[in-house]
């Protein structure tokens, strides 16, 4: 299991459920859109600070971003 890919898929899934574009999520988190895209593709390993920014922007618990990661 590639943890980064599972995490990224969770971010994408939650973002789409909220009807938010990558650009909107980037603006809400103060992160660059290409960085958000890299996270969603599993190419980036976000810091704990950025994980918290993403969960707050999506208004979901941090644990929701780690679903399926054991």
Beta strands, then each sheet from edge to edge (+ up, - down):
end
